[in-house]
Amino acid sequence: MAKFTGIVQKGSAVAKELGYPTANIPYEDATISGVYAARVKVGEEEYEAVVFADYVRHVLEAHLLDFSADLYGWNISIELLKKIRDRKKFKDDMVPKELIEKDSTAVRAFFSK
């Protein structure tokens, strides 16, 4: 689909507060938005990830599955593999958390095939 590389930057920490920390890198492709199943390369290691492409803020937010290290300042690459859903707007924090859990389940199912 598409591949992006960049230095991990600090974000708003909203996803982290919901229990889903992300590695955020900038991107400029306005045609890419929504949630994706992706592979993230950190050094020589690759991880499965749920990635939110936020075209409004021009940032890819990657939640690496089964990963917990701090990646601020690391150069990573994100390869988007399959779109899971379009972007949605929310007023309540519980709705996004439930949706992130659903997205994570969908991404795990994608990779288990």
CORBEL-V598693 format. One record per residue. N is the residue number from 1. RES is the residue in three letters. PSI is psi in radians with two decimals (* if undefined). OMEGA is omega in radians with two decimals (* if undefined). D_FIRST is the distance of its C-alpha to the first C-alpha in Angstrom with 2 decimals. Layout:
BEGIN
n->(N;N)
res->(RES;RES)
psi->(PSI;PSI)
omega->(OMEGA;OMEGA)
d_first->(D_FIRST;D_FIRST)
END
This chain:
BEGIN
n->(1;2;3;4;5;6;7;8;9;10;11;12;13;14;15;16;17;18;19;20;21;22;23;24;25;26;27;28;29;30;31;32;33;34;35;36;37;38;39;40;41;42;43;44;45;46;47;48;49;50;51;52;53;54;55;56;57;58;59;60;61;62;63;64;65;66;67;68;69;70;71;72;73;74;75;76;77;78;79;80;81;82;83;84;85;86;87;88;89;90;91;92;93;94;95;96;97;98;99;100;101;102;103;104;105;106;107;108;109;110;111;112;113)
res->(MET;ALA;LYS;PHE;THR;GLY;ILE;VAL;GLN;LYS;GLY;SER;ALA;VAL;ALA;LYS;GLU;LEU;GLY;TYR;PRO;THR;ALA;ASN;ILE;PRO;TYR;GLU;ASP;ALA;THR;ILE;SER;GLY;VAL;TYR;ALA;ALA;ARG;VAL;LYS;VAL;GLY;GLU;GLU;GLU;TYR;GLU;ALA;VAL;VAL;PHE;ALA;ASP;TYR;VAL;ARG;HIS;VAL;LEU;GLU;ALA;HIS;LEU;LEU;ASP;PHE;SER;ALA;ASP;LEU;TYR;GLY;TRP;ASN;ILE;SER;ILE;GLU;LEU;LEU;LYS;LYS;ILE;ARG;ASP;ARG;LYS;LYS;PHE;LYS;ASP;ASP;MET;VAL;PRO;LYS;GLU;LEU;ILE;GLU;LYS;ASP;SER;THR;ALA;VAL;ARG;ALA;PHE;PHE;SER;LYS)
psi->(-1.31;2.63;2.38;2.53;2.50;3.02;2.27;2.23;2.76;2.47;-2.73;-0.27;0.20;-0.83;-0.66;-0.73;-0.48;-0.03;0.23;1.32;2.58;2.70;2.08;2.25;2.64;2.68;2.81;0.02;1.79;-0.22;-0.21;2.04;2.74;-2.78;2.40;2.65;2.36;2.89;2.36;2.23;2.15;1.92;-2.17;-0.05;2.57;2.49;2.57;2.55;2.71;2.17;2.24;2.10;1.86;1.64;-0.35;-0.80;-0.07;0.87;2.46;2.19;1.90;2.08;1.86;2.18;2.38;0.75;2.42;0.06;2.76;2.19;0.13;2.25;-0.20;2.56;2.09;2.82;2.48;2.11;1.96;2.24;-0.72;2.35;2.28;-0.76;2.92;2.90;2.50;2.63;2.46;2.71;-0.39;2.30;-0.51;-0.65;-0.84;-0.67;-0.77;-0.67;-0.67;-0.71;-0.75;-0.76;-0.75;-0.73;-0.75;-0.71;-0.76;-0.73;-0.71;-0.81;-0.37;-0.19;*)
omega->(-3.13;-3.14;-3.11;3.12;3.10;3.11;-3.13;-3.11;3.05;3.10;-3.11;-3.13;3.12;3.14;3.11;3.11;3.11;3.13;-3.11;-3.13;-3.12;2.97;-3.01;3.03;3.13;3.00;-3.04;-3.04;-3.08;3.12;-3.13;3.07;-3.13;-3.08;-3.05;2.85;-3.05;2.96;3.13;3.12;3.11;-3.03;3.13;-3.08;3.05;-3.12;3.01;-3.05;2.93;-3.09;3.02;3.08;-3.10;-3.09;3.13;-3.14;-3.12;-3.13;2.98;3.13;-3.08;3.01;-3.13;-3.11;3.10;-3.11;-3.09;-3.10;3.08;-3.10;-3.13;3.12;3.12;3.00;-3.12;3.00;-3.12;3.09;3.12;-3.05;-3.11;3.09;-3.14;3.14;3.06;3.10;3.06;3.10;-3.08;3.05;-3.05;-3.13;-3.11;3.14;3.11;-3.13;3.11;-3.14;3.08;3.08;3.11;3.10;3.13;3.10;3.12;3.14;3.09;3.12;3.10;-3.09;-3.13;3.13;*)
d_first->(0.00;3.81;7.12;10.47;13.99;17.24;20.60;21.02;23.24;25.55;24.57;26.79;27.13;27.03;24.52;26.65;29.74;28.24;27.70;23.98;23.84;20.68;19.58;18.82;17.31;17.28;14.50;15.13;12.28;14.17;11.57;9.83;12.43;13.51;13.05;10.19;10.60;9.66;11.32;13.55;15.54;19.08;21.32;21.09;20.12;16.87;16.85;15.17;14.72;14.65;13.11;14.55;13.17;16.55;16.40;20.22;20.77;17.70;16.97;14.42;16.69;15.79;18.30;18.39;19.90;23.32;23.45;26.10;26.67;26.79;23.98;25.35;25.31;22.96;20.21;17.02;13.36;10.72;7.39;5.74;5.59;7.32;9.20;12.83;14.80;15.62;17.63;21.33;24.43;27.22;30.81;31.55;30.16;30.65;28.23;25.24;26.32;26.48;23.07;21.56;23.40;21.99;18.37;19.19;20.68;17.70;15.38;18.19;18.45;14.80;15.44;18.90;17.86)
END
